[in-house]
Amino acid sequence: MNRKWSKESIGLEIVSMYESGENLNYASIASNNLALLRAATRYFGTWEAAVRFAGLDYDSIRRYKSWTRERII
């Protein structure tokens, strides 16, 4: 199936997956929904930007957390 993507359809798909409890971190999407990941990076530049466009908090979704001075201490 060759799906026609748009910014809006990508955002809706991400929200739908989030609402159904699917894992939205980059590695999971790369393994399970490569077409969505490729479309998202084509339209938004990064997976993070697509997730943020969908209105979700990327920092709570990403698997690898950034280390901050506070987290280290």
Predicted model as a PDB file, atoms N, CA, C, CB and O in Angstrom, pLDDT in the B-factor column:
MODEL        1                                                                  
ATOM      1  N   MET A   1       0.844  -1.187   0.000  1.00 49.00           N  
ATOM      2  CA  MET A   1       0.000   0.000   0.000  1.00 49.00           C  
ATOM      3  C   MET A   1       0.888   1.249   0.000  1.00 49.00           C  
ATOM      4  CB  MET A   1      -0.960  -0.001   1.229  1.00 49.00           C  
ATOM      5  O   MET A   1       1.802   1.379   0.814  1.00 49.00           O  
ATOM      6  N   ASN A   2       0.607   2.132  -0.899  1.00 60.00           N  
ATOM      7  CA  ASN A   2       1.371   3.365  -0.995  1.00 60.00           C  
ATOM      8  C   ASN A   2       0.501   4.507  -0.487  1.00 60.00           C  
ATOM      9  CB  ASN A   2       1.846   3.626  -2.458  1.00 60.00           C  
ATOM     10  O   ASN A   2      -0.400   4.971  -1.187  1.00 60.00           O  
ATOM     11  N   ARG A   3       0.768   4.948   0.710  1.00 78.00           N  
ATOM     12  CA  ARG A   3      -0.059   5.946   1.371  1.00 78.00           C  
ATOM     13  C   ARG A   3       0.418   7.350   1.048  1.00 78.00           C  
ATOM     14  CB  ARG A   3      -0.058   5.727   2.875  1.00 78.00           C  
ATOM     15  O   ARG A   3       1.620   7.605   0.979  1.00 78.00           O  
ATOM     16  N   LYS A   4      -0.525   8.257   0.851  1.00 90.00           N  
ATOM     17  CA  LYS A   4      -0.206   9.665   0.619  1.00 90.00           C  
ATOM     18  C   LYS A   4      -0.220  10.382   1.956  1.00 90.00           C  
ATOM     19  CB  LYS A   4      -1.212  10.324  -0.379  1.00 90.00           C  
ATOM     20  O   LYS A   4      -1.259  10.465   2.612  1.00 90.00           O  
ATOM     21  N   TRP A   5       0.931  10.901   2.362  1.00 95.00           N  
ATOM     22  CA  TRP A   5       1.064  11.558   3.652  1.00 95.00           C  
ATOM     23  C   TRP A   5       0.989  13.067   3.506  1.00 95.00           C  
ATOM     24  CB  TRP A   5       2.370  11.161   4.317  1.00 95.00           C  
ATOM     25  O   TRP A   5       1.313  13.620   2.455  1.00 95.00           O  
ATOM     26  N   SER A   6       0.559  13.725   4.570  1.00 96.00           N  
ATOM     27  CA  SER A   6       0.591  15.183   4.702  1.00 96.00           C  
ATOM     28  C   SER A   6       0.973  15.472   6.149  1.00 96.00           C  
ATOM     29  CB  SER A   6      -0.803  15.853   4.314  1.00 96.00           C  
ATOM     30  O   SER A   6       0.971  14.568   6.985  1.00 96.00           O  
ATOM     31  N   LYS A   7       1.298  16.718   6.446  1.00 97.00           N  
ATOM     32  CA  LYS A   7       1.608  17.062   7.840  1.00 97.00           C  
ATOM     33  C   LYS A   7       0.441  16.689   8.743  1.00 97.00           C  
ATOM     34  CB  LYS A   7       1.931  18.569   7.977  1.00 97.00           C  
ATOM     35  O   LYS A   7       0.636  16.154   9.834  1.00 97.00           O  
ATOM     36  N   GLU A   8      -0.764  16.973   8.286  1.00 97.00           N  
ATOM     37  CA  GLU A   8      -1.950  16.707   9.096  1.00 97.00           C  
ATOM     38  C   GLU A   8      -2.162  15.210   9.312  1.00 97.00           C  
ATOM     39  CB  GLU A   8      -3.182  17.316   8.438  1.00 97.00           C  
ATOM     40  O   GLU A   8      -2.458  14.784  10.428  1.00 97.00           O  
ATOM     41  N   SER A   9      -2.013  14.410   8.257  1.00 97.00           N  
ATOM     42  CA  SER A   9      -2.239  12.965   8.413  1.00 97.00           C  
ATOM     43  C   SER A   9      -1.155  12.326   9.285  1.00 97.00           C  
ATOM     44  CB  SER A   9      -2.278  12.277   7.033  1.00 97.00           C  
ATOM     45  O   SER A   9      -1.428  11.375  10.017  1.00 97.00           O  
ATOM     46  N   ILE A  10       0.068  12.844   9.208  1.00 97.00           N  
ATOM     47  CA  ILE A  10       1.139  12.350  10.076  1.00 97.00           C  
ATOM     48  C   ILE A  10       0.807  12.669  11.534  1.00 97.00           C  
ATOM     49  CB  ILE A  10       2.508  12.975   9.678  1.00 97.00           C  
ATOM     50  O   ILE A  10       0.920  11.806  12.404  1.00 97.00           O  
ATOM     51  N   GLY A  11       0.402  13.896  11.791  1.00 97.00           N  
ATOM     52  CA  GLY A  11       0.022  14.293  13.149  1.00 97.00           C  
ATOM     53  C   GLY A  11      -1.113  13.452  13.689  1.00 97.00           C  
ATOM     54  O   GLY A  11      -1.069  13.011  14.837  1.00 97.00           O  
ATOM     55  N   LEU A  12      -2.133  13.223  12.869  1.00 97.00           N  
ATOM     56  CA  LEU A  12      -3.274  12.413  13.295  1.00 97.00           C  
ATOM     57  C   LEU A  12      -2.864  10.975  13.579  1.00 97.00           C  
ATOM     58  CB  LEU A  12      -4.368  12.440  12.234  1.00 97.00           C  
ATOM     59  O   LEU A  12      -3.345  10.372  14.539  1.00 97.00           O  
ATOM     60  N   GLU A  13      -1.994  10.426  12.766  1.00 96.00           N  
ATOM     61  CA  GLU A  13      -1.519   9.057  12.977  1.00 96.00           C  
ATOM     62  C   GLU A  13      -0.737   8.945  14.284  1.00 96.00           C  
ATOM     63  CB  GLU A  13      -0.643   8.605  11.798  1.00 96.00           C  
ATOM     64  O   GLU A  13      -0.904   7.980  15.029  1.00 96.00           O  
ATOM     65  N   ILE A  14       0.111   9.926  14.560  1.00 97.00           N  
ATOM     66  CA  ILE A  14       0.882   9.918  15.798  1.00 97.00           C  
ATOM     67  C   ILE A  14      -0.048   9.990  17.008  1.00 97.00           C  
ATOM     68  CB  ILE A  14       1.881  11.090  15.820  1.00 97.00           C  
ATOM     69  O   ILE A  14       0.134   9.251  17.976  1.00 97.00           O  
ATOM     70  N   VAL A  15      -1.032  10.868  16.957  1.00 97.00           N  
ATOM     71  CA  VAL A  15      -1.992  10.994  18.060  1.00 97.00           C  
ATOM     72  C   VAL A  15      -2.780   9.696  18.231  1.00 97.00           C  
ATOM     73  CB  VAL A  15      -2.959  12.178  17.810  1.00 97.00           C  
ATOM     74  O   VAL A  15      -2.997   9.246  19.356  1.00 97.00           O  
ATOM     75  N   SER A  16      -3.201   9.103  17.139  1.00 97.00           N  
ATOM     76  CA  SER A  16      -3.949   7.853  17.196  1.00 97.00           C  
ATOM     77  C   SER A  16      -3.114   6.750  17.847  1.00 97.00           C  
ATOM     78  CB  SER A  16      -4.388   7.427  15.786  1.00 97.00           C  
ATOM     79  O   SER A  16      -3.615   5.994  18.680  1.00 97.00           O  
ATOM     80  N   MET A  17      -1.854   6.663  17.469  1.00 96.00           N  
ATOM     81  CA  MET A  17      -0.968   5.660  18.057  1.00 96.00           C  
ATOM     82  C   MET A  17      -0.756   5.935  19.541  1.00 96.00           C  
ATOM     83  CB  MET A  17       0.383   5.635  17.323  1.00 96.00           C  
ATOM     84  O   MET A  17      -0.741   5.006  20.348  1.00 96.00           O  
ATOM     85  N   TYR A  18      -0.594   7.189  19.900  1.00 95.00           N  
ATOM     86  CA  TYR A  18      -0.412   7.573  21.304  1.00 95.00           C  
ATOM     87  C   TYR A  18      -1.632   7.188  22.125  1.00 95.00           C  
ATOM     88  CB  TYR A  18      -0.148   9.085  21.425  1.00 95.00           C  
ATOM     89  O   TYR A  18      -1.504   6.622  23.211  1.00 95.00           O  
ATOM     90  N   GLU A  19      -2.822   7.495  21.603  1.00 96.00           N  
ATOM     91  CA  GLU A  19      -4.061   7.201  22.322  1.00 96.00           C  
ATOM     92  C   GLU A  19      -4.299   5.705  22.482  1.00 96.00           C  
ATOM     93  CB  GLU A  19      -5.235   7.828  21.604  1.00 96.00           C  
ATOM     94  O   GLU A  19      -4.958   5.279  23.430  1.00 96.00           O  
ATOM     95  N   SER A  20      -3.767   4.903  21.559  1.00 95.00           N  
ATOM     96  CA  SER A  20      -3.937   3.452  21.688  1.00 95.00           C  
ATOM     97  C   SER A  20      -2.791   2.808  22.469  1.00 95.00           C  
ATOM     98  CB  SER A  20      -4.040   2.812  20.305  1.00 95.00           C  
ATOM     99  O   SER A  20      -2.698   1.583  22.556  1.00 95.00           O  
ATOM    100  N   GLY A  21      -1.917   3.650  23.039  1.00 93.00           N  
ATOM    101  CA  GLY A  21      -0.882   3.148  23.928  1.00 93.00           C  
ATOM    102  C   GLY A  21       0.361   2.607  23.250  1.00 93.00           C  
ATOM    103  O   GLY A  21       1.174   1.938  23.889  1.00 93.00           O  
ATOM    104  N   GLU A  22       0.519   2.885  21.972  1.00 93.00           N  
ATOM    105  CA  GLU A  22       1.700   2.385  21.262  1.00 93.00           C  
ATOM    106  C   GLU A  22       2.941   3.174  21.658  1.00 93.00           C  
ATOM    107  CB  GLU A  22       1.490   2.461  19.739  1.00 93.00           C  
ATOM    108  O   GLU A  22       2.863   4.350  22.013  1.00 93.00           O  
ATOM    109  N   ASN A  23       4.071   2.511  21.591  1.00 92.00           N  
ATOM    110  CA  ASN A  23       5.340   3.126  21.919  1.00 92.00           C  
ATOM    111  C   ASN A  23       5.761   4.044  20.770  1.00 92.00           C  
ATOM    112  CB  ASN A  23       6.421   2.048  22.199  1.00 92.00           C  
ATOM    113  O   ASN A  23       5.851   3.606  19.623  1.00 92.00           O  
ATOM    114  N   LEU A  24       6.014   5.296  21.073  1.00 94.00           N  
ATOM    115  CA  LEU A  24       6.338   6.275  20.032  1.00 94.00           C  
ATOM    116  C   LEU A  24       7.800   6.708  20.022  1.00 94.00           C  
ATOM    117  CB  LEU A  24       5.475   7.482  20.199  1.00 94.00           C  
ATOM    118  O   LEU A  24       8.146   7.672  19.339  1.00 94.00           O  
ATOM    119  N   ASN A  25       8.672   6.012  20.770  1.00 92.00           N  
ATOM    120  CA  ASN A  25      10.065   6.427  20.697  1.00 92.00           C  
ATOM    121  C   ASN A  25      10.626   6.082  19.317  1.00 92.00           C  
ATOM    122  CB  ASN A  25      10.901   5.755  21.817  1.00 92.00           C  
ATOM    123  O   ASN A  25      10.082   5.234  18.609  1.00 92.00           O  
ATOM    124  N   TYR A  26      11.703   6.739  18.950  1.00 92.00           N  
ATOM    125  CA  TYR A  26      12.264   6.630  17.606  1.00 92.00           C  
ATOM    126  C   TYR A  26      12.569   5.182  17.217  1.00 92.00           C  
ATOM    127  CB  TYR A  26      13.526   7.462  17.506  1.00 92.00           C  
ATOM    128  O   TYR A  26      12.205   4.738  16.129  1.00 92.00           O  
ATOM    129  N   ALA A  27      13.230   4.458  18.099  1.00 91.00           N  
ATOM    130  CA  ALA A  27      13.622   3.077  17.784  1.00 91.00           C  
ATOM    131  C   ALA A  27      12.401   2.198  17.514  1.00 91.00           C  
ATOM    132  CB  ALA A  27      14.450   2.482  18.935  1.00 91.00           C  
ATOM    133  O   ALA A  27      12.420   1.368  16.605  1.00 91.00           O  
ATOM    134  N   SER A  28      11.355   2.377  18.291  1.00 93.00           N  
ATOM    135  CA  SER A  28      10.145   1.586  18.112  1.00 93.00           C  
ATOM    136  C   SER A  28       9.465   1.913  16.784  1.00 93.00           C  
ATOM    137  CB  SER A  28       9.179   1.825  19.272  1.00 93.00           C  
ATOM    138  O   SER A  28       9.024   1.012  16.070  1.00 93.00           O  
ATOM    139  N   ILE A  29       9.381   3.193  16.457  1.00 95.00           N  
ATOM    140  CA  ILE A  29       8.771   3.598  15.187  1.00 95.00           C  
ATOM    141  C   ILE A  29       9.609   3.102  14.019  1.00 95.00           C  
ATOM    142  CB  ILE A  29       8.613   5.132  15.119  1.00 95.00           C  
ATOM    143  O   ILE A  29       9.061   2.648  13.015  1.00 95.00           O  
ATOM    144  N   ALA A  30      10.934   3.183  14.136  1.00 95.00           N  
ATOM    145  CA  ALA A  30      11.817   2.707  13.067  1.00 95.00           C  
ATOM    146  C   ALA A  30      11.610   1.210  12.819  1.00 95.00           C  
ATOM    147  CB  ALA A  30      13.295   2.990  13.421  1.00 95.00           C  
ATOM    148  O   ALA A  30      11.696   0.752  11.679  1.00 95.00           O  
ATOM    149  N   SER A  31      11.340   0.451  13.877  1.00 95.00           N  
ATOM    150  CA  SER A  31      11.132  -0.994  13.748  1.00 95.00           C  
ATOM    151  C   SER A  31       9.732  -1.356  13.270  1.00 95.00           C  
ATOM    152  CB  SER A  31      11.396  -1.666  15.069  1.00 95.00           C  
ATOM    153  O   SER A  31       9.554  -2.303  12.504  1.00 95.00           O  
ATOM    154  N   ASN A  32       8.732  -0.590  13.730  1.00 95.00           N  
ATOM    155  CA  ASN A  32       7.340  -1.001  13.518  1.00 95.00           C  
ATOM    156  C   ASN A  32       6.553  -0.184  12.509  1.00 95.00           C  
ATOM    157  CB  ASN A  32       6.632  -0.955  14.793  1.00 95.00           C  
ATOM    158  O   ASN A  32       5.520  -0.641  12.019  1.00 95.00           O  
ATOM    159  N   ASN A  33       7.019   1.017  12.190  1.00 95.00           N  
ATOM    160  CA  ASN A  33       6.252   1.855  11.261  1.00 95.00           C  
ATOM    161  C   ASN A  33       7.206   2.769  10.486  1.00 95.00           C  
ATOM    162  CB  ASN A  33       5.185   2.701  12.028  1.00 95.00           C  
ATOM    163  O   ASN A  33       7.152   3.994  10.595  1.00 95.00           O  
ATOM    164  N   LEU A  34       8.075   2.139   9.705  1.00 96.00           N  
ATOM    165  CA  LEU A  34       9.099   2.877   8.980  1.00 96.00           C  
ATOM    166  C   LEU A  34       8.501   3.878   7.990  1.00 96.00           C  
ATOM    167  CB  LEU A  34      10.007   1.910   8.248  1.00 96.00           C  
ATOM    168  O   LEU A  34       9.075   4.946   7.776  1.00 96.00           O  
ATOM    169  N   ALA A  35       7.356   3.548   7.384  1.00 96.00           N  
ATOM    170  CA  ALA A  35       6.732   4.475   6.434  1.00 96.00           C  
ATOM    171  C   ALA A  35       6.348   5.782   7.125  1.00 96.00           C  
ATOM    172  CB  ALA A  35       5.489   3.831   5.788  1.00 96.00           C  
ATOM    173  O   ALA A  35       6.548   6.864   6.573  1.00 96.00           O  
ATOM    174  N   LEU A  36       5.799   5.678   8.328  1.00 97.00           N  
ATOM    175  CA  LEU A  36       5.426   6.872   9.086  1.00 97.00           C  
ATOM    176  C   LEU A  36       6.679   7.671   9.456  1.00 97.00           C  
ATOM    177  CB  LEU A  36       4.633   6.482  10.362  1.00 97.00           C  
ATOM    178  O   LEU A  36       6.697   8.896   9.328  1.00 97.00           O  
ATOM    179  N   LEU A  37       7.709   6.986   9.908  1.00 97.00           N  
ATOM    180  CA  LEU A  37       8.948   7.663  10.286  1.00 97.00           C  
ATOM    181  C   LEU A  37       9.555   8.402   9.099  1.00 97.00           C  
ATOM    182  CB  LEU A  37       9.953   6.656  10.848  1.00 97.00           C  
ATOM    183  O   LEU A  37       9.970   9.554   9.233  1.00 97.00           O  
ATOM    184  N   ARG A  38       9.609   7.762   7.959  1.00 97.00           N  
ATOM    185  CA  ARG A  38      10.170   8.410   6.762  1.00 97.00           C  
ATOM    186  C   ARG A  38       9.337   9.612   6.335  1.00 97.00           C  
ATOM    187  CB  ARG A  38      10.260   7.408   5.605  1.00 97.00           C  
ATOM    188  O   ARG A  38       9.887  10.651   5.969  1.00 97.00           O  
ATOM    189  N   ALA A  39       8.022   9.478   6.379  1.00 97.00           N  
ATOM    190  CA  ALA A  39       7.160  10.605   6.023  1.00 97.00           C  
ATOM    191  C   ALA A  39       7.342  11.755   7.007  1.00 97.00           C  
ATOM    192  CB  ALA A  39       5.687  10.167   5.986  1.00 97.00           C  
ATOM    193  O   ALA A  39       7.407  12.918   6.610  1.00 97.00           O  
ATOM    194  N   ALA A  40       7.425  11.420   8.295  1.00 97.00           N  
ATOM    195  CA  ALA A  40       7.584  12.450   9.324  1.00 97.00           C  
ATOM    196  C   ALA A  40       8.889  13.206   9.139  1.00 97.00           C  
ATOM    197  CB  ALA A  40       7.535  11.827  10.722  1.00 97.00           C  
ATOM    198  O   ALA A  40       8.913  14.434   9.234  1.00 97.00           O  
ATOM    199  N   THR A  41       9.970  12.490   8.876  1.00 97.00           N  
ATOM    200  CA  THR A  41      11.251  13.178   8.707  1.00 97.00           C  
ATOM    201  C   THR A  41      11.288  13.955   7.393  1.00 97.00           C  
ATOM    202  CB  THR A  41      12.409  12.171   8.756  1.00 97.00           C  
ATOM    203  O   THR A  41      11.990  14.962   7.295  1.00 97.00           O  
ATOM    204  N   ARG A  42      10.554  13.512   6.396  1.00 97.00           N  
ATOM    205  CA  ARG A  42      10.487  14.260   5.131  1.00 97.00           C  
ATOM    206  C   ARG A  42       9.722  15.574   5.330  1.00 97.00           C  
ATOM    207  CB  ARG A  42       9.807  13.404   4.023  1.00 97.00           C  
ATOM    208  O   ARG A  42      10.147  16.619   4.837  1.00 97.00           O  
ATOM    209  N   TYR A  43       8.616  15.525   6.039  1.00 97.00           N  
ATOM    210  CA  TYR A  43       7.790  16.722   6.214  1.00 97.00           C  
ATOM    211  C   TYR A  43       8.271  17.635   7.337  1.00 97.00           C  
ATOM    212  CB  TYR A  43       6.371  16.318   6.481  1.00 97.00           C  
ATOM    213  O   TYR A  43       8.129  18.854   7.246  1.00 97.00           O  
ATOM    214  N   PHE A  44       8.842  17.054   8.402  1.00 98.00           N  
ATOM    215  CA  PHE A  44       9.179  17.846   9.589  1.00 98.00           C  
ATOM    216  C   PHE A  44      10.676  17.961   9.862  1.00 98.00           C  
ATOM    217  CB  PHE A  44       8.516  17.252  10.784  1.00 98.00           C  
ATOM    218  O   PHE A  44      11.093  18.788  10.673  1.00 98.00           O  
ATOM    219  N   GLY A  45      11.478  17.152   9.202  1.00 97.00           N  
ATOM    220  CA  GLY A  45      12.918  17.184   9.422  1.00 97.00           C  
ATOM    221  C   GLY A  45      13.388  16.185  10.453  1.00 97.00           C  
ATOM    222  O   GLY A  45      14.430  15.555  10.274  1.00 97.00           O  
ATOM    223  N   THR A  46      12.627  16.025  11.545  1.00 96.00           N  
ATOM    224  CA  THR A  46      12.971  15.068  12.590  1.00 96.00           C  
ATOM    225  C   THR A  46      11.700  14.420  13.133  1.00 96.00           C  
ATOM    226  CB  THR A  46      13.763  15.757  13.729  1.00 96.00           C  
ATOM    227  O   THR A  46      10.601  14.961  13.012  1.00 96.00           O  
ATOM    228  N   TRP A  47      11.882  13.246  13.735  1.00 96.00           N  
ATOM    229  CA  TRP A  47      10.760  12.580  14.407  1.00 96.00           C  
ATOM    230  C   TRP A  47      10.269  13.432  15.574  1.00 96.00           C  
ATOM    231  CB  TRP A  47      11.175  11.169  14.906  1.00 96.00           C  
ATOM    232  O   TRP A  47       9.068  13.538  15.819  1.00 96.00           O  
ATOM    233  N   GLU A  48      11.212  14.035  16.284  1.00 95.00           N  
ATOM    234  CA  GLU A  48      10.859  14.904  17.414  1.00 95.00           C  
ATOM    235  C   GLU A  48       9.930  16.032  16.974  1.00 95.00           C  
ATOM    236  CB  GLU A  48      12.126  15.491  18.055  1.00 95.00           C  
ATOM    237  O   GLU A  48       8.929  16.303  17.637  1.00 95.00           O  
ATOM    238  N   ALA A  49      10.247  16.684  15.873  1.00 97.00           N  
ATOM    239  CA  ALA A  49       9.414  17.794  15.388  1.00 97.00           C  
ATOM    240  C   ALA A  49       8.011  17.308  15.026  1.00 97.00           C  
ATOM    241  CB  ALA A  49      10.072  18.468  14.164  1.00 97.00           C  
ATOM    242  O   ALA A  49       7.032  18.016  15.263  1.00 97.00           O  
ATOM    243  N   ALA A  50       7.906  16.118  14.460  1.00 97.00           N  
ATOM    244  CA  ALA A  50       6.593  15.566  14.110  1.00 97.00           C  
ATOM    245  C   ALA A  50       5.774  15.269  15.358  1.00 97.00           C  
ATOM    246  CB  ALA A  50       6.753  14.291  13.273  1.00 97.00           C  
ATOM    247  O   ALA A  50       4.576  15.552  15.399  1.00 97.00           O  
ATOM    248  N   VAL A  51       6.413  14.701  16.374  1.00 97.00           N  
ATOM    249  CA  VAL A  51       5.712  14.391  17.627  1.00 97.00           C  
ATOM    250  C   VAL A  51       5.240  15.689  18.284  1.00 97.00           C  
ATOM    251  CB  VAL A  51       6.636  13.589  18.598  1.00 97.00           C  
ATOM    252  O   VAL A  51       4.120  15.760  18.789  1.00 97.00           O  
ATOM    253  N   ARG A  52       6.082  16.697  18.278  1.00 97.00           N  
ATOM    254  CA  ARG A  52       5.696  17.992  18.866  1.00 97.00           C  
ATOM    255  C   ARG A  52       4.560  18.634  18.065  1.00 97.00           C  
ATOM    256  CB  ARG A  52       6.916  18.950  18.920  1.00 97.00           C  
ATOM    257  O   ARG A  52       3.665  19.244  18.649  1.00 97.00           O  
ATOM    258  N   PHE A  53       4.586  18.503  16.731  1.00 97.00           N  
ATOM    259  CA  PHE A  53       3.504  19.018  15.892  1.00 97.00           C  
ATOM    260  C   PHE A  53       2.177  18.360  16.278  1.00 97.00           C  
ATOM    261  CB  PHE A  53       3.813  18.773  14.392  1.00 97.00           C  
ATOM    262  O   PHE A  53       1.126  19.001  16.244  1.00 97.00           O  
ATOM    263  N   ALA A  54       2.232  17.089  16.642  1.00 97.00           N  
ATOM    264  CA  ALA A  54       1.027  16.348  17.036  1.00 97.00           C  
ATOM    265  C   ALA A  54       0.527  16.774  18.413  1.00 97.00           C  
ATOM    266  CB  ALA A  54       1.306  14.844  17.031  1.00 97.00           C  
ATOM    267  O   ALA A  54      -0.520  16.314  18.871  1.00 97.00           O  
ATOM    268  N   GLY A  55       1.289  17.664  19.077  1.00 97.00           N  
ATOM    269  CA  GLY A  55       0.853  18.181  20.366  1.00 97.00           C  
ATOM    270  C   GLY A  55       1.295  17.342  21.553  1.00 97.00           C  
ATOM    271  O   GLY A  55       0.769  17.496  22.656  1.00 97.00           O  
ATOM    272  N   LEU A  56       2.254  16.459  21.337  1.00 96.00           N  
ATOM    273  CA  LEU A  56       2.709  15.580  22.408  1.00 96.00           C  
ATOM    274  C   LEU A  56       4.050  16.045  22.956  1.00 96.00           C  
ATOM    275  CB  LEU A  56       2.815  14.139  21.909  1.00 96.00           C  
ATOM    276  O   LEU A  56       4.812  16.732  22.277  1.00 96.00           O  
ATOM    277  N   ASP A  57       4.321  15.659  24.193  1.00 93.00           N  
ATOM    278  CA  ASP A  57       5.572  16.018  24.852  1.00 93.00           C  
ATOM    279  C   ASP A  57       6.639  14.994  24.479  1.00 93.00           C  
ATOM    280  CB  ASP A  57       5.390  16.094  26.397  1.00 93.00           C  
ATOM    281  O   ASP A  57       6.651  13.878  24.999  1.00 93.00           O  
ATOM    282  N   TYR A  58       7.523  15.380  23.583  1.00 91.00           N  
ATOM    283  CA  TYR A  58       8.543  14.452  23.096  1.00 91.00           C  
ATOM    284  C   TYR A  58       9.466  13.975  24.209  1.00 91.00           C  
ATOM    285  CB  TYR A  58       9.360  15.108  22.001  1.00 91.00           C  
ATOM    286  O   TYR A  58       9.904  12.825  24.201  1.00 91.00           O  
ATOM    287  N   ASP A  59       9.762  14.838  25.153  1.00 86.00           N  
ATOM    288  CA  ASP A  59      10.674  14.462  26.232  1.00 86.00           C  
ATOM    289  C   ASP A  59      10.131  13.302  27.063  1.00 86.00           C  
ATOM    290  CB  ASP A  59      10.938  15.658  27.130  1.00 86.00           C  
ATOM    291  O   ASP A  59      10.909  12.527  27.620  1.00 86.00           O  
ATOM    292  N   SER A  60       8.812  13.173  27.153  1.00 86.00           N  
ATOM    293  CA  SER A  60       8.245  12.056  27.908  1.00 86.00           C  
ATOM    294  C   SER A  60       8.147  10.789  27.052  1.00 86.00           C  
ATOM    295  CB  SER A  60       6.861  12.433  28.444  1.00 86.00           C  
ATOM    296  O   SER A  60       7.933   9.699  27.583  1.00 86.00           O  
ATOM    297  N   ILE A  61       8.302  10.925  25.748  1.00 85.00           N  
ATOM    298  CA  ILE A  61       8.191   9.797  24.824  1.00 85.00           C  
ATOM    299  C   ILE A  61       9.543   9.192  24.496  1.00 85.00           C  
ATOM    300  CB  ILE A  61       7.507  10.233  23.550  1.00 85.00           C  
ATOM    301  O   ILE A  61       9.659   7.978  24.323  1.00 85.00           O  
ATOM    302  N   ARG A  62      10.556  10.025  24.409  1.00 78.00           N  
ATOM    303  CA  ARG A  62      11.862   9.530  23.964  1.00 78.00           C  
ATOM    304  C   ARG A  62      12.425   8.520  24.945  1.00 78.00           C  
ATOM    305  CB  ARG A  62      12.845  10.688  23.787  1.00 78.00           C  
ATOM    306  O   ARG A  62      12.214   8.619  26.154  1.00 78.00           O  
ATOM    307  N   ARG A  63      13.133   7.561  24.413  1.00 68.00           N  
ATOM    308  CA  ARG A  63      13.673   6.475  25.212  1.00 68.00           C  
ATOM    309  C   ARG A  63      14.925   6.902  25.954  1.00 68.00           C  
ATOM    310  CB  ARG A  63      13.971   5.277  24.336  1.00 68.00           C  
ATOM    311  O   ARG A  63      15.098   6.585  27.131  1.00 68.00           O  
ATOM    312  N   TYR A  64      15.791   7.615  25.270  1.00 61.00           N  
ATOM    313  CA  TYR A  64      17.049   8.033  25.869  1.00 61.00           C  
ATOM    314  C   TYR A  64      16.908   9.454  26.370  1.00 61.00           C  
ATOM    315  CB  TYR A  64      18.214   7.920  24.861  1.00 61.00           C  
ATOM    316  O   TYR A  64      16.616  10.366  25.598  1.00 61.00           O  
ATOM    317  N   LYS A  65      17.110   9.639  27.634  1.00 55.00           N  
ATOM    318  CA  LYS A  65      16.947  10.944  28.254  1.00 55.00           C  
ATOM    319  C   LYS A  65      18.266  11.718  28.212  1.00 55.00           C  
ATOM    320  CB  LYS A  65      16.452  10.794  29.704  1.00 55.00           C  
ATOM    321  O   LYS A  65      19.346  11.138  28.320  1.00 55.00           O  
ATOM    322  N   SER A  66      18.159  13.006  28.059  1.00 57.00           N  
ATOM    323  CA  SER A  66      19.339  13.852  28.096  1.00 57.00           C  
ATOM    324  C   SER A  66      19.811  13.989  29.539  1.00 57.00           C  
ATOM    325  CB  SER A  66      19.047  15.240  27.476  1.00 57.00           C  
ATOM    326  O   SER A  66      19.004  14.111  30.460  1.00 57.00           O  
ATOM    327  N   TRP A  67      21.098  13.967  29.717  1.00 59.00           N  
ATOM    328  CA  TRP A  67      21.654  14.145  31.053  1.00 59.00           C  
ATOM    329  C   TRP A  67      21.787  15.631  31.339  1.00 59.00           C  
ATOM    330  CB  TRP A  67      23.024  13.433  31.189  1.00 59.00           C  
ATOM    331  O   TRP A  67      22.346  16.385  30.543  1.00 59.00           O  
ATOM    332  N   THR A  68      21.271  16.033  32.473  1.00 62.00           N  
ATOM    333  CA  THR A  68      21.421  17.405  32.920  1.00 62.00           C  
ATOM    334  C   THR A  68      22.236  17.382  34.217  1.00 62.00           C  
ATOM    335  CB  THR A  68      20.023  18.097  33.127  1.00 62.00           C  
ATOM    336  O   THR A  68      22.394  16.333  34.840  1.00 62.00           O  
ATOM    337  N   ARG A  69      22.733  18.511  34.600  1.00 67.00           N  
ATOM    338  CA  ARG A  69      23.492  18.582  35.850  1.00 67.00           C  
ATOM    339  C   ARG A  69      22.653  18.066  37.023  1.00 67.00           C  
ATOM    340  CB  ARG A  69      23.953  20.031  36.119  1.00 67.00           C  
ATOM    341  O   ARG A  69      23.167  17.357  37.888  1.00 67.00           O  
ATOM    342  N   GLU A  70      21.364  18.420  37.053  1.00 68.00           N  
ATOM    343  CA  GLU A  70      20.484  18.012  38.142  1.00 68.00           C  
ATOM    344  C   GLU A  70      20.283  16.491  38.148  1.00 68.00           C  
ATOM    345  CB  GLU A  70      19.130  18.727  38.026  1.00 68.00           C  
ATOM    346  O   GLU A  70      20.262  15.883  39.218  1.00 68.00           O  
ATOM    347  N   ARG A  71      20.139  15.884  37.004  1.00 58.00           N  
ATOM    348  CA  ARG A  71      19.937  14.430  36.948  1.00 58.00           C  
ATOM    349  C   ARG A  71      21.182  13.692  37.396  1.00 58.00           C  
ATOM    350  CB  ARG A  71      19.553  13.990  35.533  1.00 58.00           C  
ATOM    351  O   ARG A  71      21.089  12.655  38.053  1.00 58.00           O  
ATOM    352  N   ILE A  72      22.335  14.213  37.050  1.00 65.00           N  
ATOM    353  CA  ILE A  72      23.577  13.552  37.436  1.00 65.00           C  
ATOM    354  C   ILE A  72      23.754  13.600  38.948  1.00 65.00           C  
ATOM    355  CB  ILE A  72      24.781  14.207  36.735  1.00 65.00           C  
ATOM    356  O   ILE A  72      24.150  12.606  39.557  1.00 65.00           O  
ATOM    357  N   ILE A  73      23.466  14.732  39.551  1.00 65.00           N  
ATOM    358  CA  ILE A  73      23.586  14.885  41.005  1.00 65.00           C  
ATOM    359  C   ILE A  73      22.491  14.089  41.676  1.00 65.00           C  
ATOM    360  CB  ILE A  73      23.512  16.377  41.427  1.00 65.00           C  
ATOM    361  O   ILE A  73      22.402  14.075  42.904  1.00 65.00           O  
TER     362      ILE A  73                                                      
ENDMDL                                                                          
END                                                                             
